[in-house]
Amino acid sequence: MLTVLLSLSLLAAGQTEVPLETLLETCQVSQGWGQTGLGTAAFAPGGNAPLRLRIEDKEYDRGVGHHANGEIVVPLGGRYLSFKTEAGVQWQGGGKGSAVLEVWVDGEKRFESGVMSDSDPAKTVDIPLAGARELRLAAKDGGDGVSCDMANWAEARLARDPAVPAIGKPVFSLDGAPLDGPYEMEGSFALFGRDNGSQLAVARPLNFATVGVAPDGAARLTLPVSDINGAFSVRVEVAHAGGGAARARLSLDSGDSAKARISDGTAMLTVSGEGNGGSDTVTLEIVAGHDAALRLLRLEYLSAGRVLPVYLLPAQADTAHPPTPRETALNPALEGELVEWDWRLQDGIGAGETRATFAEATALTLSRGDALLAELTARGCVPEKEAAHWDGLRGKVEKLRGETLPDNDPRWETLWREAHLARRALVFANPLADTGPLVFVKQAPGVFSHQLTQYYGRYARPGGGVHVLDRPGRSMAVRQLAAGALPQGSYMQPEVTHDGRRVMVAFCAVDAPPKDTFAGQHGHYYHLYDMAADGSDLRRLTEGDFDDFSPKELPNGKIMFISTRRGGWHRCGTPGCEVYTLALMDPDGGNIRTVSYHETQEWDPSVLNDGRVIYTRWDYVDRNAVHYQQLWVVRPDGTAPAAFYGNNTLNPVGVWEARAVPGSRQIMATAAAHHAMTAGSVILVDPTIGVDGLEPVTRLTPEVPFPESEGPLAPFWRSGAPADPPSRSPEMDRWPGQCYRSPYPLSETLFLAAFSYDTLIGEPKGNYANMFGLYLADAFGNRELLHRDLNISSVWPVPLRAREAAPVMPPAWDEKAPAEGTYLVQNVYDSDPALPDEKITHLRIVQVLPKSTSGANNPTVGAANASPGKQVLGTVPVEEDGSAFFTAPSGIGLAFQALDARGRAVQVRRSVSYLQPGENASCVGCHENRHRAPLAGGSVTLASKRAPSRIEPGPDGSLPLSYPIMVQPVLDRNCVQCHGGDHPKGPGGKAILLTGEPEGRYTKSYNALVERVSYAAWGRGEFPAGNCEPLAMPDFFGARGSALMKMLDEGHHNVELSPEEHERLVTWMDANALFYGTFNHADQERQQRGERIAGPDLE
């Protein structure tokens, strides 16, 4: 088999040592942070100038700056005698970093540095390489993360074997013309050539290069060879890979040539030369009278008993400055080749971290096909022809097993291919697989991979469009809808209306990727468009400086989508990310309005079979920011938002892209990571089994563990939460980081999806443009390629056909009503977890404020890390039977607290509810068990028999919240006489100052008291127990859980608080002990001085 890895740079005659940095374009390079330094340390693109290479106190002029976790894979091809370097960690001031550097040769570890910091001197490495095929330099973290793990390979160089000729870069031409663009590739695949012309397809993991020759076309490869010492031969083995017959001719400039006609099987061509001139040029030419495909199996140089493989694959493209992907219609003769490539990658035939033989892979293919056939039999839809062929394969397998052949015997390969062809026929014979045409988009993922950033136009890469695959499983030919109607840009999330007549899509105009991949390219936005199913009548539906995406047609014809129109910013990172939430509009784009007032991001609305909308909400109010991106439901008019699955689940990190399974109560979705774009493992969620944990989850793709929670996410992310991953399998380990996205359910066991063999990469990097192809997959492990563009991802497949709409739900709010609604709580004591034996007299209504400024803790509103703002609207009474009925303002985020007779929170809510105007919302209890029905007659409560209560305002300084106004007067009256002045008192002689003087961000008294309050915050204590996650327990937070309240209850000298003073302190503690009631910097300065403000900028 031809080892088609990478081109080798042309070496000057007589050169004996080659600096590693001059070979990097031929290498596969990965690293956990920054960009590889050539003669410098690793560096952040767009940041400060790279540092000079330095290990401890020694500086170096040459070498490569790398970073854990990552590796540099250098193809050797037997051309080198040794590798030498000075290995160590880049100097960063001393005591920084904890990296381990390793050197591997042909899969064998030859050097390990042990854990090194930047204070350690360099370690000298000298490794013999004679005859070696591959050198791998690995940089690993020392087990404590990758911070400061800048691995340097100083003065790295390879000594060339003078007896080996220098083989230059291959030069391809197609149909007499040079390649269009540089000979480089992103990710695992690439396609070179033009529409309707000859093409070159390459697959890096398989080391395959296949030429598809157009009718009367030609493909030519030339390869210069120098420093030839004596007689030599060059041989090439080619295999027929599709289409008609082709002719191949191998020649040398010095005269010798060989040719063959190939219509089936393989052919070997060999030419020889004397090498008297010291240099020569090898030429391989392939021609055909009609479409034909030939796979290059081996290209080798032979001399003096040595066999040197020639490396042909392109150099890796610079992903720090990614090019715009080429889009080329695939030569039909290459379609079968792409399908076989995929079978090999699935089975580990010559590729992947775990490998299988043809015999092993055949057995597994039969097992999976048997499971599918059993399901078809149970459904009474067995395809007789395909089933008969399938049954015949078993006899052939037993016959070969009886002959005790080697597992990779060519006869096993032939049977393996026959088994896969039969399985593919069986998969597409499934009546559910007859989807008709599929609409999808081609898209290069954005340059910053994160759940939030993937949908901002400022991170978009150009390339792609809306396409239709007319004959899925039978042809990979596609047609573009509305071709040329929009400028160059990026497309996302196509959706088909229920009648099948129109296609909606999000589009962002962009002609070049951002130069600053961290901050992005501001001024670019995704907007919604729709068009007729044939691509005509293109209409723009949304405008403005907003990102609008993820459109879904509702049963009533309106469009629900996701938009940044809500306003506000996420709270936990930098750069700031604009909040996007649910929005509604008419089919023509009119009457746009926000319908979710959640304080941070939401994703992926989709209509359930009962007419409600399921979506993903990031519900991390006062909780860990990495988790809690889980499933919620809402009525189509935006009323009655409620948790559906996972709101108190840590594994998976989150669930996105939920869709209802036809004819089922189950939901199909993607279990994905937080610190990466949406991609991961496909799951089913059965809400009748449970609403949290793994019990209601069925893994449809168990070979893909849940990213970030069950395994590491490149480059360095890993959740700290406990996980229960499935047992390891060869399929799981074969392609680390493999991932699915955009599943579309056809049944509980059959679905369309995009899939990638390339590793999913997270923040702050981007992913390969071409990582995803389209597949039909099932729950039995069968996966068949539908379409793959080798240069750009194909994602979001949706059948382009009419489908039955869910029932129309009547509106539950009145757009003419005042900006308020009501809540009815049937029984606050119906709580999970159970409340203590404590009488609940009131509910406190707390408004959760969205962040109005960008960047984490910019500014803080209190001691709680990355906290949302809060202000207290007041309290409402709870009746003797635990019921409450009250009026609340609409259009703002609300949280509730159950209060004891002294006004202290027994239980708090770390989530958000909201009302639409005129909405009458109800719930059973406080965190009630959602799998237990309310008691019969439970709606007839004491509270429901009366008019709704109005909210009784809280103490002064609670709306807007102000610690200096609400708390400091209490301290001035009761505490400052002892804890103020020149000699403040304190336990053990340690002074405690409780005056209102500014100190840092807050005041002296706040800084002294806040750590005596049990407040909730991301990162507080050891996760998850330290912040009582995922579910808040009664009496953990607020006044009842605080040392300060306990001290006051037990008596503190002669302090006696009035009821009003007690309420002030309790309200502050229960409001998460915040200081400010705004994110506005100027207003915070006023509040710190004790001045009043009008209120927060954004509510």
Secondary structure, 3 states (H helix, E strand, C coil): CCCCCCCCCCCCCCCCEEEHHHHHHHCEEECCCCECEECECCECCCCCCCCECEECCEECCCEEECCCCEEEEEECCCCEEEEEEEEEEECCCCCCCCEEEEEEECCEEEEEEEEECCCCCCEEEEEECCCCCEEEEEEEECCCCCCCCCEEEEEEEEEECCCCCEECCCEEEECCEECCCCCEECCCEEEEECCCCCEEEEECCCCEEEEEECCCEEEEEEEEEECCCCCEEEEEEEEEEEECCEEEEEEECCCCEEEEEECCCEEEEEEEECCCCCEEEEEEEEEECCCEEEEEEEEEEEECCEEEECCCCCEECCCCCCCCCCCCCCCHHHHHHHHHHHHHHHHCCCCCCCCCCHHHHHHHHHHHHHHHHHHHHHHCCCCHHHHHHHHHHHHHHHHHHHCCCCCCCHHHHHHHHHHHHHHHHHHHHCHHHCCCCEEEEEECCCCCCCCCHHHCHHHCCCCEEEEEECCCCCCCCEEEECCCCCCCEEEEEEEECCCCCEEEEEEEECCCCCCCCCCCCCCCCCEEEEEECCCCCCEECCCCCCCEEEEEECCCCCEEEEEHHHCCECCCCCCCCECCEEEEECCCCCCCEECCCCCCCEEEEEECCCCCEEEEEECCCCCCCCCCEEEEEECCCCCCCEEEECCCCCCCCEEEEEEECCCCCCEEEEEECCCCCCCEEEEEECCCCCCCCCCCEEECCCCCCCECCCECEECCECCCCCCCCCCCCHHHHHCCCCEEEEEEECCCCEEEEEEECCCCECCCCCCCCCCCEEEEEECCCCEEEEECCCCCEEEEEEECCCCCCCCCCCCCCCCCCCCEEEEEECCCCCECCCCCCCCCCEEEEEEEECECCCCCCCCCCECCCCCCEEEEEEEEECCCCCCEEEEEECCCCEEEEEECCCCCEEEECCCCECCCCCCEEEECCECCCCCCCCCCCCCCCCHHHCCCECCECCCCCECCECHHHHCHHHHHHHCCCCCCCCCCCCHHHCCCCCCCCEECCEEHHHHHHHHHCECCCCCCCCCCHHHCCCCCCCCCCEHHHCHHHHHHHHCCCCCCCCHHHHHHHHHHHHCCCECCCCCCHHHHHHHHCCCCCCCCCCC
